[in-house]
């Protein structure tokens, strides 16, 4: 096997063979243990990027390993294919969204295939195809029949350029995240899913997800936002129309004596009523509506308020507290009004400092009434300055205030949630049509299931902004299924998060006549290992958890948690470069000359910027195809797994991929040595190449065991390190049957990571079948136990030599061997030790 390893030939050869043999097709009838490995499916933007490669390589290693240990593995791939970018492409490039999307899918699929991923392509799906979204429509109707879908008028964030509704998280500094246009508040009829009905269950379920990162569970817990506290009513010192009280919710009723003002949201009924007669307030409210409404943005933005001139009456002291309209109060949390306690809430403190309001301390860690500094005290302590609460700890004080409020009739203990029902209406063409019909006589009528799918019309135009479905001349006009009179189709389409909330179930079962077969799907679910970016920690994962629970509620499936294990991988990063004019440069436009970087085109000096996430805007992207053309798929895969722990960011470097390529060739040369030998360590001429090497055999078995554990733990960089160690040990070992066996075992160990190289070596070594179908090498438990120890041999406390001996050797034998050690004998130079100190299994010290 002296020929040079040609990665492009090997890649194409083995990928073709795997396809012909359908090596990775999952068998629903198998009686093997099942493993469902899934990476978050990509949006077909046009090109696979290096971040995708890292994500899918990790899943592929696990999937291949699970096959080797005897599992039936489901490792599918599909496309999250609906969404706004396709409509943008239609407007900008004058192409149909479907044509653009399907062309991108073909390109990206070809790229993925070049990397040799062990994917079951027979289950490939795209959410933009009727055979998928038609089944989604059927499930949406099932949820409607179960009372989990409703329609109501709701205030929404409206992007006037994209002409669609935006989630709070898509409003950045008051502007649409994509268009950059100032967002408007509108009231529209919207479809909602009752996710709040499952709030408690979604929260409790997090406790069972012990294979999820703690960070992700905490993010979901905060997003669900369960708050237990007091909902009560302040009396107003003057009515606002018919309104005489202000209802607020507080998680800290214990601090009620520290309240120094109250505040309402810009859309609160009191603010709206006052703004009708106060132009300045109306202008302030409009300013508030233009700012971001995501929780993180509200926390960090400058606190602003408008004094209404009204006051609320403190329920215990009768004091008047000024009432503000404030930009940090949101109408969709609690009651849209807050009791502000500056000494014990940082947001309230920032506001109070700005508007010179009192900041009385009512909780003290040491019982002292010290002035409030720049930071609010939110830790433990006893109540002070709080009348009948003085001396109580926080929880006791909370209970006491709630009890008084309930007894006196001005409040009650209650639980509120940050989580809101999921608004799924989108005013777009490229999405799943919502399967309902509007009839003037019958109202809103579901489309009969035998009329599904409701497909998108192909003859649409994007020459003017807005939803093409709304202005289509014929598509929306349809007869009512109930009365037969002329009616109108719903022209909103579903939020694309709906598409990704159940695709993993469709992967598991794909009958033609229904969304999935319950029994077949349940054989695979939940997904054993789900892999994707931390950016999906909240919305996608929360919606998928809800959707699975909703299907469980409807009796469709006996599973509640979709993903048993979750891993969030780090990003792939790269240096950024700029030319003297400040323009971004791509890595291929830069070269090193001497100690400096210059432009390839003109030799101009290049400024090296920060190492950042790869992005098209900064041109610090690396095209996987270019790297594969140069180094082959296995070198790229190896680089993705080595160096950085998989949960951390991985800096892409030219030296790193070159190092991976060198190691691939180093393995190839080593495998060639085994190919030149026959069974039992003889060469092809029959010459004996030596006996056994117990130390190497032990190292091999320890490595087999360690790599298996590392892969299961997704600690791929640790597995790579162990392969380096074993490779070094094999290269240093003398000829023996043990060395030949170790080389062949090494091919199996690297097969999940560099599968093309492993297949080529396996074939050249004359081994039977495909290495993709081979079993993981067995481990001899006895070889995992060290039965030899290295003894330090000292003379007068100084190390002179070492000896390797059987563990547990008697003291007199250790003394004899230490005296015979060459360096010890040379140091003694014939002298007889006066004293010999032996520490069993550790050292021998000779005193002269």
N, C-alpha and C positions, 0 to 999 in steps of 0.2 A: 504494500500500500504506500509506495513511495511517490505516486503521482501527487501533484499539487491539488489542494482542495479548491474546487471551483464553486463558490457559494451560489451563484446564479443558476448554474446547471443543477446543483443539488436541490435548491429551493423548488425550481419548476418540476423536477422529476418526482420528488416525494409528495408535493402538493397534488400533482396529477394522480398519483397512486392512491393517496388517501381519498380523493374524490371518487375515483373509480370503485374503490372498495367500500365507500360510504362508512369509513372507519369511525366517524364520530356521531353517527345517527343513533339517537336514543331509542331504546326499545321499551314501549309502554307495558309489554307483557313479561319483562324480565323479572326473575325472582332474586336478583342480586340486591344488596343494599343500595339505596338510591342516594344520589348526590345531585342537588340542583345548584349550579354555580351560575351566577348572572352578574354581568356588568351593566350599569345603566345604559340603555340604548341611546345612540347619538341622534342629534338633529342633522339631517342631511344638508349641510351648508355648502358642500361641494368638494371638500378635501378633508382627509383624515389628518390631524395634527399630532405632534409628538406626545402631547398629553393623553390623547386617545390611546396611543401605542403603549404607554406605560400602564394605563388602566387595564387594557385588554390583555396585556402580557401577564399581569399578576393573576387575573382570573384564569388564563389559559394554563399557567403552571399548575394551579390548584386542580383544574379539571383533568389535566393529563395525569397528574399524580393520583387522583382519586380513581381513575380508570386502572392504573397500575396496581392499586391495592385491592382491586376486585369489585369496584362499585359500578353500577349502571349510572352513567352521568348524563344529565341534561345541561347542555351549555349552548344556548341559542343566541341568535342575533336578529335584530330588527331595526326599525327606523321610526323615530318620533317625528312624523313627517308633516304634520299640520303646523301652521303658525304664520306670524306676520312677515318674517323675512321673505317668504315666497311671494306674498302680495307686493312687497317693496320691489322685488326683482321684476315682477310683472309690470309695474309702473315704470321702472327705470330702464329695463332692457326690452320691453315690449314682447315678453314671452308669457305663455300661460303658466300659472303657478304649478299646475300638474306636470307640465313638460319640464320645467326648471327642476322641480323636486325629483322626478324620476331619473333625469339625467344625472343629478348629483348622487342619487343612490347607486346608480351603476358605477360611477367613478369611485365612490368610497368603498363599495363592495370589492371592486378589483384591488384597491389598496390593501384592504384587510386580508384578502386572500394571499397577497404576496408575503404576509407576515407568518403564514402557516398556522393560524389559530385553529384549535381543535373545536370548531363550531358545527352545530347541527343546522346546516343551511336549509334542510327540508322544512324547518319550522319558521323560516324567515317571514316576517310580517312588516307591513308599513301601515301606519295609522291612517293614512290618507286614502286607502283603498276601501271600496264599499264592503268587501267581505270582512273587514275589521270594524269600520265605523257603523255599519248596519247592525252588527251584534251589540255595539255600544249603545245604539239607540234602543235596542230591545231591553238592555239592562236599565237604561234611564227610565223607561216606561215601567219596569218592575219596581224601581224605587219610588216612582210616582204613585203606583197602586198601593205601596206600603206606607204612604204618607210621608215620605222622606224628600219629596220634591214639591216646591210651591213657587208661586209667582206673586210678586208684590211691587209696589212703587218704592223706590229706594234712592237716596242721595248717592251719587256716584262721582268719581273723578273722571272727567271727560277730556280726552285729548282732541282738540279741534283740528289738528293736522291729520293725525292717523284716523280721526273720527271713530274712536272706540273707547270703551271703558278701560280704566287702568286700576289695578290693585293699589292699595296704599303704598306698598313697597316699590311700586313703579313710578312714584312721584318723587322726584329729586329736586330739592330747592324750589318746589312749586311748579316744576316743569316735567313734561313727559320724558321718561327715561330714554326713549328712542328718538322722538322728534325734536325734543328740546323746546316745545311750544308750551306757553303758560297753560296750566291745567284749569279747567272750569268745573264748578260744582253744578251738577244737573240732577233732576229727578226723572228717573226712567223706570218703566216696568221691567223687572229683571227676574230671571229664574234663579232659584236658590236650592241648595242641598242642605238638609238639616244636620250638619255636622255637630251642632251644639247638643243635639240629643244624645251624642256619644261622648260628651266632654269628660265625664267622670271615668268612663271606661277607657278612653284614650289615655287619660292620665294614669290610671291604675295599671294599665297594660305596660307602661314604661318600666315598671318594677320587674317584669318578667323578661325583659330584653337584656340579659346579662352578657350577651355577645355583641352589644352595641357600644360604641365609645360613650363614655360618661358625658363628654361635652355635648354630643348630639342629644342625648336624653334630656340634659338640662335645658338645652335650647328649646326642645319641644315642650318641656314642662313650663317654661316661661311663656312660650307662645300661647299655650292653652290658658295659662294665667288664672288659676283658681285663687280667689281671694275671699277669705271669711272675715266678716266685719259687721259694722252697724250701718243700716240704711235708715236715715232719719230726716226730719223736716225742720229747717230753720223757718221761723216766721219772718216775713218781710216787714220793714218799718213803714212801707207804703205799698199798696197793691199796684201791680202792672196789669192793667185790664182786669181780667178775672183771676189772675194769679196772685195768691196771697202768701204762698209758702215756697221755699226752695228745698227740693229733695236732694240730698247728697248721700254718697256712700263713702265710708272710711274703713280702711283695714286697721287703723290705729285709734279706735275710740278712747283708749286710755289717755291720749294726749289732748282731749277735747278742751281742757282748761288752758292749753297753749295756743289755741286758735286765735289768729289776729286779723284774718280776713277770709272771705269766701270768693270763689271765682267760678265762672261758667264758660262754656265753649261758645265760639262765635255763632254757632247754629242752634244754640239753646233757645227755647221759646221766649224766655225773658229777654235775651239779647236781640232776637228778631223783632220782638214787639217794641223795644226801646229804639231800635235802629230806624223804625218807620218815622220817628219824629226827631231823630238826631243824626244829621248827615255825617258828622265826624265819627260817630260810632259805626255807621254804615260803612264808611270808608275803611275804618280799622278792621271791621269784620271781613271785608273783602280782601284786605291784605293778609289776614290770617288764613283765608281759604287758599291763597296762592302758595303758601309754604308747604313743605313736606308734611305728610301725615304718618309716615312710618315711625314706629316707637323710638328707634335709635336717633332719628333725626329730630324728633320732638325733644328728646332729652338734651341734645347738644346745641340746639339753636338758641339764639338770644331770647331771653324771656321778656315778653312785652304784654302790657295790660292797658285797659281803658276803664277809668273810674266811672261807674254808672251814676254815682251820686246817691245810690240806694245803700241801705244797710240791712244785715240780717241780725236777728236777736238771738244771743247765746242762750241755749235752753236752761242752763244752770245759773248763770250770773246775771242774765238780763242785759249784758253789755251789747252795744251796737258794734258790729264788725262790718267794715266797708265791703261792698260787693263790686268785683271787677269782672270784665270780660278779658280772658287771658288766652294767649296763643298756645300755651302748653296744656290746655284742657281739651280733650277730645270728646266729641258728642257720642262716639260709638263705644265708649268704655264707661261702665257704671251708669250714672245718671246724667253725665255731661256736666257735672258740677262737683266742686271739691270744697272741703273744709281745709284751709291752709294752716299748717303748723310749722312756721319757719325754723324753729330751733331743732326740729327732728325730721326734716325732709329737705334735701339739698335744693331741689327745684323751687320749693316754697321760699327757702332762705335767699336764693339768688334774686327772686322776685321782690321779696321784702326789702332787701338791701337797696335795690334799684329805686323802689318807690317809698323808701324811708318809713317802713311799717315796723311795729313792735316785734321783738323776737324773744318772748318769754320762754325760759327753760322750764320744762315740767317733768323731765326724766333725768336723773343724775346717777352716774356710776358710783359716786362716793357720798351721795347725800348732800353735797354742797351746791349752792346756787351760784355757780360761776358764770361769768358772761359768755355768751355764745360767740365763737370765733368765726373763721371762714368756712368751717365745715360743720354741717348739721350732725348732731349726735343720734345715731341710729342703732346703737348697741344696747346692751342690757342695763338695768339700773332700777332704782326705786323712784316712785312718784313724789314730786315736790310741787309746791305752789298749786295744789290741785284739790283743795277742800277735803271732802270725805275720802279721797283716793290717796292722800299723803301716806307714805310709808309702804304702800303696796308695791309688789312686783308687777311687771307689765301685764302678764296674762291674767292675774287676779283683777287688775284694774280694768282690763277690757271687759271681763265678765260682769264686773260691778256696774259699769256704765250701760252695758246692754240690758242688764236687769232693770235698772232705773228707767231707761227709755221705754222698755216694754210695759213696765208697771204704770208709768205715767202717760202712755199712749202716744208718744211722739217719735217712736222708732222701733225697729225690730232687728234682731240678729239675722243675718242673711249671707248667702254665698253668691258672688258674681264671678263671671268668667271674662277673660280678655278675648277668648275665642268667639268669633262671630260666624253665623251661617255663611256658607260658601256661595258667593255670587258667581254663577257660571256663564252668564250671558256675555257674548262678545259680538260686536257689530262688524263682523268680518265675513269674507267669502270663504277663505281657505281654512275651514274647520268642519266639525261634525254638525250637520243641520239638526236643530232641536226638533224632535218629532211630534209637533203639535200643530193644530189648525185652529184659527180664530174664526168663529161664526157669529154673526150678529144676533142670531136667535139662540144658539146652543152654548155660546161662550167659548171657553178654551177646551178643545176636544183632542184627546191623544190620537195619533195616527194608528189605525189598526195594525197589529203586528204582521198580518199577512201582506201588508203593503210596504213593509220595510225591505231594503233600506230606502230611506228618502235620500236620493243621490243629489249631488251638486250638479247644476247645469254646466255644460262645457262652454257655451256661447256667452261669455261674460266679458265686459270691458273694464279697464282700469284707467280710462282717460280722464276721469274726474274723481275726486276723493269721495270716500264713503263706502257703504256696503253694496256691492253689485247685486246682491240678492234682493235688496229692497227695491231697486229700480229695474229689475229684470222684467221684460214685457209679458212673459207667460208663466215663469216657474212658480211664482208665489200664488197664482190664481188656481184654485182647486175647489172641488165640491166638498161640502161638509160630510163627513162619514156618518153622521147621525141623521140629519134631515135632508141631505142631498142638495141644499141650496148653495149658491155661490159663497165661497169663503176664501180665506187667505192663509197661506202657510206662515209659520213662524220664520222670520228671516234672520234672527240671531243664531249664531253657532256656539258650540260649547267651548269653554276655556280648554286650551290644549292640555292643561294639567289633568283633565278627565281622561284623556287618551292614555296618559302614562300611569293612571291609577289602577289599572287592571291588566296591562299587557302581559305581565308575568304569569297571569292565570291562563291567558290565551296561548302563550308559549307551551304550557303544560298540556293543553287539550284544545284541539282545533276542529271540532265537527262542523259540517256545512250548515246544519239546521238549527244551531243554537250557539250561544257564546262559548260554552265549554261543557264537557261532560263531568258532572260532579265527582263521580268515583275515580275517573282517570286523573283529573286535576289534583284530587286529594292525595293520590299516590306520590305526587312530587312536592306538594306544598307542605309547609312554607319553604320559600327559597332558603337553602342552607347557608349560602354565602352570597351577599349582595355587596357590590363594590362600586363606588362612585365618589364624586367630589363633595366636600363639606358644604358647598354652596346649595346643595339640595337637602340640607339637614332638616329644614322646617317644612316648606310647602309641599314638595313632591312626596316626601316620606310621610308626612302627616296625612295628606290626601289619600295616599295609597292605603294607609292604616285605616282611615275612615271608610274607604270604598270596600275594603275587605270585610269590615264589620257590618256595613250596610247589606252586603250580599249574604252574610251570615244571618242577619236579622230577617232577611227575606226568605231564608231557608235554602239559599242557592248553594251554600258551601259550608262545611263544618270546620272552618278555619277562621281565626280572628286576627292573628298577626301574620302579615305577608312575608316578613323577612326575619328569620331566626338570627342570622349573623349579619352584621353590617361592618364594612371597612371603608374608611374615607382616606383615599390616597392623597399624597402631596402633589403639587404641580411640578411641571418641568419648566425651568427658568433658563434665561440666557442673558448674557451681557447685551447692553444697548449701545448703539454707535451713532454718531452724528458727524456730518461733514462740516467744514468751516462756516457754511451758511446756516447751520443749525438744522439741516434736513436729516431725517432718520435714514440710516443705511442698513441694508440687509447683511447678514453675516457673509454671504458670498460676494458682496461688493467690497469687502475689506481684506487686506492681506498684511502680513508682518514683513517689514523690511528692517533688518537690524534689530534694534530694541523698540521700534515704534510701529504703530499701525497706521496704514495709509489706505487711501481709496485705490481700488484696482484700476479704475478708469484713468485717473489723472495723477495718482501719487500724492494727493493732498493729505495733510495730516488729519487723523481721525480722533475725535474725542470719545473716550470710553465712558459710558454711563453706568448706571446701577444694573445689577443683575435683577431682572424682573420677570414676571410671568410673560410667557410668549404671547404676543398680540400682533395682529396685522397692522394696527395703527403705528406701532413702533418698529415694525419690520424685523423684530428679533425672533423670527420664526424659522424653523428648520423643516423642510419638506421630507417626510419619511421616504418617499420614492427616491429622492436624490441620494439619501444615505444608504438605502438598500442597494441601489445600483452600484455604489462604491464598495460596500462592505458585506452585503448579504443580510438576510433577515436575522440570522442567529446572532451576529455581532450586535445588531440593534437591540434585540431581545435581552442579550446578556447585559448590555449597558443599562437598560431600564431596571434591572434587578440588583445591580451591584452598587457599591459605595453607600448610598443614602438609605436609611430606614424608609420603608415604603410609605409611612404616614407623613414623612417630611418632604419638603421640596427637593427636587433633583436638578442641580445646575448642569445644563448641557455644555460640554466642552469638546473641542476637536481631539484633545489628548485623551479624553475618556473613551470616545468611540474607537480611536486608534488602539488604545490598550485592550479593549474588548476584542478587536479583530486579531491582535497578536495572540491573545489567549485561545481564541477559536483555533488558530493554526497550531498552537502548542498542543492542544488536545488532539488535533488531527495527527500530528507526528507521533504522539504517544499511542494512539489507537493503531497506528501503522505497525508498531512493534508487536502488538498482540496478533495482528493479521499475519505477521511473519512467523508466528509460532503455532504449533498444534496443541492438542490437548495435553495437559500435564506438564506444560512448560518446556516441551521439546520444540526445536525449530523444525522447519519443513523437511530438513534432511534427516530428522530423527535423532539429532544430537540432544542429549540431556542438558537442560539449562539450569540445573540446580534443584534443591529440595524445597522445603517450606521456609517461609519467613514469618515467624510467629508474631513479631512486632508489627509487621505490615498488615497481617491478617487482622490483628486486634484493632489497628487504626482503621481499617476498612469497615469493620462491623460497627465501631463507634461512630463512624461517619454516616453510614447507612441509617443508623438509629437517629442520629442528631439531625440530619437533613429532613427526614420524615417529620420529625417534631417541628422543625423550623417552617416547613411548608404549611403544615396544618395551622401554625400560629401566624402565617403570612409574614414571617420574618425572613424574607427572601435574601436580604443582604447577608444575614447570618449563614444561610445555606450556601451562598456563594463563597463566603469566607472558608467554610469547611471543605468545599470542593478545591479551592486553592491549596489548602493544607494537605489534602489527600494527594493531589497532583504532585506537589513537592515531594511527598514521602515516596510515591511510586518512582519518580524520576531518580531519587537518591538510592533506591533499593537495588541490590544486585539481582542478576537473573535468577528466577525461581518460578515454580508453579504458582506460588502465592502472588507473585508480581503479575503474571499473566491473568490470573483470576481477578486481581484487583483492577486491572485495566478494563476488562470486560464488564465488571460491575460498575466502573466509573461511567461507561457509556450509558448504562441504565439510569444512573444518578443524575446525569445531565440531560437526559432525554426530555423531561418536561420543559427545560429551559432553552436548549438549543436542539430542537427536534430534527432538523434537516441533517445537521452534522451527525447526530446520533444514529439516524437511520442509515446514512451512508457508511458509517463505521461498522454498524451492526451487520450490514450486508457484506462488507469487505472481510469481516472477521468470520464469515461463513455461518453466522447464527441463523436460526430458523425463524421465519415469519417476519413481521414488522415489529420494530421496537415499540411502536405505538400500541401494540397489543400485548407486549411482554409484561411480565409481573415484576413488581418491585423486588429487588433482591432481599432474601430472608436474612434475618439477624440471628446470630447465635448468642443467646443471653450470657453464656459463659464468657464470651469474648468482651463483654461490656465491663467485666470485673477485672481490675488491674491485679495480676498475681505476681508481678515483679515490681521491685522498688529500686530507686537509685540511692545509694548510700554515699554520703559525704565522708571522705577520708581526710582527717585533719592531723597535723603535727603541731603541737603546742598551740592549738586553737586556730591555726591557719590552714585553709583548704589546700590540699596538695594533689588530690586525685578523686575520682568517683568510680564506683563499681556498681553494676546492675546485678541484683541477686534475687532469688525467689523470696516472696514475701514471707515473713515469720521465721527467717533463718535464725538458729540459735546463736547466742553471743560468742561462743568460742569459735564457731565457724566464721562469723563476721570478722573477728579479730584476725584469724588466719588469712582470710582473703585480703583484708586491709593491709596487713604486713607485706603481702605479696604484690600489691599494686605497684607498678613500675616507678611512679613519681614518689611514692612514699618510701620505697626501698632506697631510691637515690638520695632522698633527704636524710634518711637515717644513717646511711653510709656505714652500715655495720653496727651502729649503736643499738643497745637493747633498751626498749622503753621501760621506765620505772613504774609507769602506771598506764593502764588502758581503760578509757571510759567508753562504754558502748550504750547508745540509745537505740533500741531495736527499731528496725525499719527506717532509721533516720541518719545516724552518723556513728563514726568511730573516731575518737580523739586520742592520740598517742602523746604521752608526756615523757620527755627525755631530760 
